[in-house]
């Protein structure tokens, strides 16, 4: 039988694999059970979601995975914006 730590690590890795496979098509489910694709969330919505996840008292593997996913999305979006600005300057 797998330990709780191993199960948590597997959940975390499975979520990251899903994000790697599906990218911005991964679906976030709000507390009222409405669904939204990451690609349809604006940056402020993602930042607010990260802050909400960080405020929760328990830091389980699912929350940690979502924080890492959302931080990656924001990082990629910033890189794309900077790249567009750079290309416009040239």
N, C-alpha and C positions, 0 to 999 in steps of 0.2 A: 504494500500500500504506500502511495506517495505521501510525503510529508506536506503539511500546509504550505510551507515555504516553496516547495517544488510546484504545487498546484498554482500558487499565486504567480510564480515566475512564468509558468506555462500560459496562464490567462493573459499576463502582460505581453508575452511574446506573440501570442495569437492575435491580440489586438493590433500590435505593430505590424504583423504580417498582413493583416486585413487592410490596414492603411496603405502599406507599401503596394499591395495588389490593386486596391480600389481608388487610392488617392483621394481627391476631393469629393468623390462620390460616396464616401463613408457617411453614414447617417448618424446624427446626434439626436437623441430623444430628450425633449424637454420634460420637466417634472409633471406637466399636464398630459404627457404621452403624445404630444405633437412631434412630428419628425421633420428634420431639416438636413439637407445635405450640407457638408462643410462648405462646398463651393457657393452656397447661397447665403452663408453667414458673412456679414461684413466684419471688418477688423475689430471694431469696438464690441460687437457681440461676442467675438472669440475672446477678446481680453477680459470681458465681464465674466464669461464662462470659466476661464482659467482662474480668475480671482475667487469665484464662487467655489470651485473645486478645491482650491487651496485653503479656504476658510472652513471646510468640513472637518470635523474633529478626527474622523478615522481616515488614514491615508492608505486605502487598500489598493491593490494592484490595478484595478480598473480605473480608479481616479488618477493614479499616477500615469498610466498609459495615456489617458485622455489629455492630461496636462502636457505630456511630451508630444503628442500628436498635434495639439493646438499650437504649441510653441513652434513646432516645425512648420506648420502652415503659415504662421505669421512671418517666420524667418524667410521662407520661400517667396512670400508675397513682397516683402521688403526688397529682396534681391531682384525680383522682376521689376519693381518700380525703379530701383537704382539703375538697372540695366537699360530701361527705357529712357531714363533721363540722360544717361551717358551716351546712348546712341543718338539722341536728339542734338547733343552738343557737337558731335563730330561732323 
